[in-house]
Amino acid sequence: MKFGMRKPSIKRSIKAHTTGKAKRAIKKKVIPGYGKKGMGWLKNPKKAAYNKVYKKTTFSFWDLFK
């Protein structure tokens, strides 16, 4: 498990910003539960638990400027 600052990835940052609104809207209509809060715990509890701990023990480079 990582502690401290996460290494920023330009590639992932661009991907997150350019994923289209239309693509998310289509997924929301086709996949039941897509984008709903807490669905990760139902789909994959082990991964959801890991992500929750990871989010609490690390911080982003951009959090330094807030």
C-alpha positions, 0 to 999 in steps of 0.5 A, a space after each residue: 500500500 502506498 503512503 504519501 504523494 501519488 505520482 501525477 500521470 499526464 496521460 491519465 489526466 488528459 484521458 479523464 478530462 476528455 472522456 465525453 459526456 455523451 459516452 457516460 450518458 450512454 453507459 448510464 442508460 445501458 448499464 444498470 447502476 453505472 455511476 451510482 454511489 456505492 456500486 463498487 462495493 457490490 461489484 467488487 468489495 475487495 477492490 472497493 476496500 483497497 481504493 478507500 484505504 488508498 484514497 485516505 493514505 495518499 494525496 495528489 500533487 495538485 492538493 499541494 496548491 489548494 
